Amino acid sequence: MTARRVVHEPSKLVMETRVSPVAIQRSIWDGRIPLEIVLAPSESRTYDKTDPYLISFPRISYLPALLPKLRAFFSTSLIEPDSKYHEGWFAFEGVPLKWHYPIGLLFDLYAGVDPATRSSTPNPDPQEDESPLPWRLTVHFKDWPVEELVRLDANGMVMNDAFINSVKEADFLRNGTAKGIMSLSKEDSSGLWKAVEDVDLPAFQRISSILLPAPSQPFRNVPIRVFLPLPPDGDSPSLKVVQSPFPPSISTPSVQASQSISPRSSPSVQPQTVGGVLHTLLPNLFPSRRTPVLAKPVLHGAVLPMSAPIEEVIRTSAYGDGWAYVVVRMMG
């Protein structure tokens, strides 16, 4: 049961404002997901009798990082022994997994148990235990799904470039320009990706602090992507993503301004909240800005408070590329 608490602990910290932002970020970077990875039966000499590969993998990491170890582990079982590790790809229940998304997001999209119904008490009847952990994935080393995934390369440059491009997008939204990431030294630019690969938070914080505006300087817009639930009987496994530039604060008429006849009266400013963003983006799913009615937002495996200021969420709980990837989970 320890693994479950580790995976979902970050959201508890987000809701407790007395916890420091550094502690919240550390908790998120410490989050891990137990994985059970099997070789595709059609590629195995022993069909479905190959031993699985078991590992506890960081939530912020990316699946391609596992491919060299998996290729070595399954080498004696492969029907095609000449296959290369960078030809490997992952699937969950037959659906190819997007390798450019962090595994924490992929888990929340495809396998995350409902945070509202999770229990910390072990179930005495294992047959009734509906826990998705360990997450069971299938690895393939042939028949690359060219229509769903961009191919990887042996040097890891495709993965590196995808990550840096995502960082650039987030940097542009935060600052209105991508000069921050573009002005990084070559050492720091490559070091940012290496810090995520190595799950080295101190190294990551040193470089990311160059990109993030100071706390006294608000973001221009917040980098947030919202992933919609897939229909259970849908023909296409394509993910549906919604995003739009959102400022970290909104203007509302103050009481003083509404009662004053002075033309110099100005509106007050209040933080943009998670609920406000979701209501604006998806009013049919989030008719209320304050209370989840039909759906709830999930980040790092647990429900986000609707009242949480969105800029604070980004600063403390974004993934390594600077984005908050929020998964919409239907209620009921």
VMD Tcl script that draws the C-alpha trace (Angstrom):
set ca {
  {0.00 0.00 0.00}
  {3.00 2.30 0.35}
  {3.21 2.66 -3.43}
  {-0.34 3.98 -3.66}
  {0.33 6.67 -1.09}
  {3.50 7.76 -2.87}
  {1.77 7.98 -6.24}
  {-1.06 10.19 -5.06}
  {0.47 12.15 -2.18}
  {1.24 15.38 -4.12}
  {-2.40 16.49 -4.35}
  {-2.76 16.42 -0.57}
  {0.15 18.82 -0.33}
  {-1.36 21.16 -2.91}
  {-4.48 21.52 -0.77}
  {-2.54 22.31 2.39}
  {-1.34 25.87 1.93}
  {0.94 25.69 4.96}
  {3.24 23.33 3.08}
  {6.06 25.11 1.27}
  {6.17 25.14 -2.55}
  {9.54 23.39 -2.38}
  {8.02 20.53 -0.35}
  {5.16 20.18 -2.81}
  {7.53 19.97 -5.76}
  {9.74 17.48 -3.93}
  {6.73 15.28 -3.19}
  {5.75 15.31 -6.86}
  {9.25 14.42 -8.03}
  {9.35 11.60 -5.48}
  {6.10 10.11 -6.83}
  {6.50 6.70 -8.49}
  {4.28 4.17 -10.26}
  {4.85 0.40 -10.00}
  {5.04 -1.11 -13.48}
  {4.74 -4.67 -14.73}
  {5.96 -4.78 -18.34}
  {5.56 -7.86 -20.51}
  {6.95 -8.61 -23.95}
  {4.31 -8.79 -26.68}
  {3.40 -12.50 -27.00}
  {3.69 -12.35 -30.80}
  {7.35 -11.31 -30.42}
  {8.29 -13.86 -27.77}
  {9.78 -17.31 -28.32}
  {7.74 -18.56 -25.37}
  {4.57 -16.63 -26.31}
  {3.00 -15.56 -23.00}
  {5.37 -17.36 -20.61}
  {8.10 -14.71 -20.62}
  {8.80 -13.31 -17.16}
  {7.61 -9.70 -16.70}
  {9.91 -6.78 -15.98}
  {9.02 -5.10 -12.67}
  {10.06 -1.59 -11.70}
  {8.93 1.41 -9.65}
  {9.20 4.27 -12.13}
  {9.12 8.06 -11.45}
  {5.90 9.78 -12.45}
  {7.70 12.67 -14.13}
  {9.79 10.35 -16.33}
  {9.18 9.13 -19.87}
  {8.75 5.54 -21.04}
  {11.57 5.54 -23.64}
  {14.06 5.75 -20.76}
  {13.19 2.11 -20.01}
  {13.83 0.75 -23.49}
  {17.58 -0.09 -23.17}
  {16.93 -2.09 -19.98}
  {13.87 -3.79 -21.44}
  {15.70 -4.73 -24.64}
  {18.48 -6.33 -22.56}
  {16.02 -8.05 -20.21}
  {13.98 -9.63 -23.02}
  {16.93 -10.26 -25.40}
  {16.91 -14.05 -24.99}
  {13.16 -14.23 -25.60}
  {12.92 -12.14 -28.77}
  {11.97 -13.90 -31.99}
  {13.86 -11.18 -33.85}
  {17.14 -10.82 -31.88}
  {18.45 -8.09 -34.20}
  {15.82 -5.55 -33.16}
  {17.15 -2.34 -31.58}
  {16.04 -0.83 -28.29}
  {14.97 2.45 -29.92}
  {12.52 0.46 -32.03}
  {10.58 -0.31 -28.87}
  {7.15 1.10 -28.09}
  {4.55 0.58 -25.38}
  {0.87 -0.28 -25.38}
  {-1.85 -0.48 -22.76}
  {-4.76 -2.77 -23.61}
  {-3.78 -2.53 -27.28}
  {-3.51 1.27 -27.37}
  {-0.06 2.68 -28.32}
  {1.13 5.09 -25.63}
  {2.39 8.54 -26.62}
  {6.05 8.45 -25.62}
  {6.37 12.27 -25.47}
  {3.98 12.45 -22.48}
  {5.22 11.81 -18.92}
  {4.22 8.42 -17.57}
  {2.28 10.06 -14.73}
  {-0.02 11.67 -17.27}
  {-0.38 8.42 -19.21}
  {-1.32 6.57 -16.03}
  {-3.91 9.19 -15.09}
  {-5.37 9.02 -18.60}
  {-5.62 5.27 -18.99}
  {-5.41 3.52 -15.65}
  {-5.78 5.92 -12.75}
  {-8.23 4.75 -10.11}
  {-10.84 7.29 -9.02}
  {-9.12 9.35 -6.26}
  {-12.45 9.92 -4.49}
  {-13.02 6.18 -4.00}
  {-9.48 5.19 -3.07}
  {-9.03 3.56 0.30}
  {-5.79 3.41 2.28}
  {-6.98 0.21 4.00}
  {-5.83 -3.05 2.39}
  {-8.66 -5.15 0.97}
  {-8.75 -8.54 2.72}
  {-10.21 -10.14 -0.41}
  {-7.66 -9.84 -3.25}
  {-10.30 -10.87 -5.79}
  {-12.20 -7.68 -4.99}
  {-9.13 -5.43 -5.19}
  {-9.60 -3.19 -8.23}
  {-6.29 -1.41 -7.82}
  {-4.61 -0.59 -11.15}
  {-1.20 -1.10 -9.55}
  {1.12 -2.36 -10.77}
  {0.29 -0.84 -14.11}
  {0.58 -3.62 -16.70}
  {2.07 -2.54 -20.00}
  {3.17 -4.38 -23.13}
  {6.42 -3.56 -24.90}
  {6.93 -4.20 -28.62}
  {10.15 -4.17 -30.64}
  {8.64 -4.43 -34.11}
  {5.58 -3.28 -36.11}
  {5.98 0.36 -35.11}
  {2.55 2.13 -35.18}
  {3.57 4.81 -37.68}
  {0.14 6.44 -37.73}
  {0.11 7.02 -33.98}
  {3.75 7.56 -32.96}
  {6.80 9.38 -34.28}
  {9.80 7.06 -34.48}
  {12.60 7.30 -31.93}
  {16.31 7.32 -32.74}
  {19.33 5.56 -31.28}
  {20.89 8.77 -29.91}
  {17.79 9.97 -28.06}
  {17.67 13.25 -29.98}
  {14.03 12.84 -31.01}
  {13.01 12.52 -27.38}
  {15.26 15.42 -26.35}
  {13.90 17.69 -29.10}
  {10.28 16.86 -28.23}
  {10.91 17.78 -24.59}
  {12.72 21.04 -25.40}
  {10.00 22.08 -27.86}
  {7.42 21.55 -25.12}
  {9.55 23.66 -22.74}
  {9.68 26.41 -25.36}
  {5.89 26.43 -25.68}
  {5.46 26.70 -21.91}
  {8.12 29.42 -21.71}
  {6.38 31.45 -24.41}
  {3.05 31.29 -22.59}
  {4.55 32.24 -19.23}
  {6.59 35.18 -20.51}
  {5.10 36.15 -23.86}
  {8.43 35.22 -25.42}
  {10.67 32.16 -25.65}
  {13.83 34.21 -25.10}
  {14.37 32.49 -21.76}
  {14.82 28.98 -23.10}
  {16.48 30.27 -26.29}
  {19.10 32.17 -24.31}
  {20.06 29.19 -22.15}
  {23.58 27.95 -22.64}
  {23.98 24.67 -24.48}
  {25.03 23.11 -21.18}
  {21.91 24.30 -19.36}
  {19.60 23.40 -22.25}
  {20.84 19.81 -22.33}
  {21.10 19.83 -18.54}
  {17.39 20.55 -18.15}
  {16.47 17.36 -20.02}
  {19.17 15.37 -18.22}
  {17.83 16.57 -14.86}
  {14.41 15.17 -15.77}
  {15.97 11.94 -17.06}
  {17.95 11.51 -13.83}
  {15.08 12.80 -11.61}
  {17.59 15.30 -10.21}
  {15.39 18.00 -8.65}
  {18.21 20.31 -7.41}
  {19.76 20.39 -10.90}
  {16.33 20.96 -12.44}
  {15.48 23.79 -10.02}
  {18.76 25.56 -10.75}
  {18.02 25.71 -14.49}
  {14.24 26.14 -14.35}
  {14.66 29.13 -12.01}
  {16.23 30.94 -14.98}
  {13.03 30.40 -16.99}
  {10.40 31.08 -14.33}
  {9.43 34.67 -13.55}
  {10.05 35.68 -9.93}
  {7.08 35.11 -7.58}
  {6.57 38.88 -7.50}
  {6.24 38.88 -11.29}
  {3.08 37.05 -12.43}
  {2.95 34.87 -15.50}
  {1.60 36.40 -18.66}
  {-0.37 33.21 -19.30}
  {-0.42 29.81 -17.62}
  {0.71 26.70 -19.53}
  {-2.11 24.23 -18.92}
  {-3.51 21.43 -21.08}
  {-6.75 19.67 -20.24}
  {-7.32 16.09 -21.41}
  {-10.91 15.02 -21.93}
  {-12.18 11.54 -21.07}
  {-12.38 9.13 -23.97}
  {-15.80 7.60 -24.77}
  {-15.85 3.97 -23.58}
  {-17.14 2.75 -26.94}
  {-15.20 5.16 -29.14}
  {-13.70 3.92 -32.39}
  {-10.62 6.13 -32.13}
  {-8.08 6.00 -29.27}
  {-6.94 9.56 -30.07}
  {-6.63 11.83 -27.06}
  {-8.75 14.96 -26.92}
  {-6.81 17.94 -25.60}
  {-8.14 21.43 -24.87}
  {-5.98 24.46 -24.19}
  {-6.19 28.23 -24.42}
  {-4.07 31.13 -23.12}
  {-5.20 32.06 -19.61}
  {-3.84 34.97 -17.55}
  {-3.06 34.08 -13.90}
  {-5.46 36.73 -12.60}
  {-8.80 38.20 -13.58}
  {-10.34 41.63 -13.07}
  {-13.61 41.97 -11.18}
  {-15.45 45.14 -10.18}
  {-14.72 45.90 -6.54}
  {-17.38 46.97 -4.08}
  {-15.78 50.37 -3.83}
  {-15.76 50.78 -7.59}
  {-19.40 49.73 -7.95}
  {-20.49 52.29 -5.33}
  {-18.34 55.12 -6.56}
  {-19.27 57.61 -9.24}
  {-15.66 58.50 -9.90}
  {-14.56 57.57 -13.43}
  {-11.12 56.83 -12.00}
  {-12.40 53.79 -10.12}
  {-10.64 50.64 -11.32}
  {-11.52 46.97 -11.07}
  {-9.89 44.76 -8.46}
  {-7.75 41.78 -9.40}
  {-8.10 38.27 -8.06}
  {-6.26 35.03 -8.86}
  {-7.52 32.85 -11.68}
  {-8.54 29.52 -10.15}
  {-8.57 25.96 -11.45}
  {-12.37 26.09 -11.39}
  {-12.43 29.34 -13.33}
  {-10.21 27.93 -16.07}
  {-12.24 24.74 -16.39}
  {-15.56 26.59 -16.39}
  {-14.33 28.82 -19.20}
  {-12.86 25.97 -21.25}
  {-15.52 23.34 -20.59}
  {-18.70 24.96 -19.23}
  {-20.82 21.88 -19.97}
  {-18.58 19.65 -17.83}
  {-17.84 22.31 -15.20}
  {-20.98 24.45 -14.82}
  {-19.73 25.65 -11.44}
  {-16.43 27.40 -10.82}
  {-16.37 26.29 -7.19}
  {-17.70 22.74 -6.99}
  {-17.19 19.67 -9.21}
  {-20.65 18.63 -10.37}
  {-20.24 16.39 -13.41}
  {-16.47 15.95 -13.58}
  {-13.33 16.61 -11.57}
  {-9.79 17.67 -12.49}
  {-6.96 15.23 -11.76}
  {-3.27 16.12 -11.63}
  {-0.51 13.77 -10.45}
  {-3.06 11.15 -9.59}
  {-5.44 13.10 -7.37}
  {-8.18 15.71 -7.52}
  {-7.17 19.36 -7.78}
  {-9.06 21.84 -5.56}
  {-11.28 24.00 -7.74}
  {-10.30 27.03 -5.64}
  {-6.55 26.56 -6.15}
  {-4.90 29.58 -7.86}
  {-3.80 28.27 -11.24}
  {-0.43 30.07 -11.20}
  {0.46 28.45 -7.87}
  {-0.47 25.06 -9.31}
  {1.86 25.64 -12.27}
  {4.75 26.83 -10.11}
  {4.58 23.90 -7.72}
  {3.02 21.04 -9.67}
  {3.92 21.33 -13.36}
  {5.74 18.48 -15.04}
  {9.37 18.87 -16.06}
  {8.48 20.60 -19.33}
  {6.60 23.34 -17.48}
  {3.06 22.20 -18.30}
  {0.24 21.25 -15.96}
  {-1.47 18.27 -17.61}
  {-4.93 18.06 -16.10}
  {-7.04 14.97 -16.76}
  {-10.83 15.30 -16.59}
  {-12.43 12.40 -14.75}
  {-16.20 11.95 -14.96}
  {-18.10 11.59 -11.68}
  {-20.64 8.94 -10.88}
}
mol new
graphics top color blue
foreach p $ca { graphics top sphere $p radius 0.5 }
foreach p [lrange $ca 0 end-1] q [lrange $ca 1 end] { graphics top cylinder $p $q radius 0.2 }
display resetview
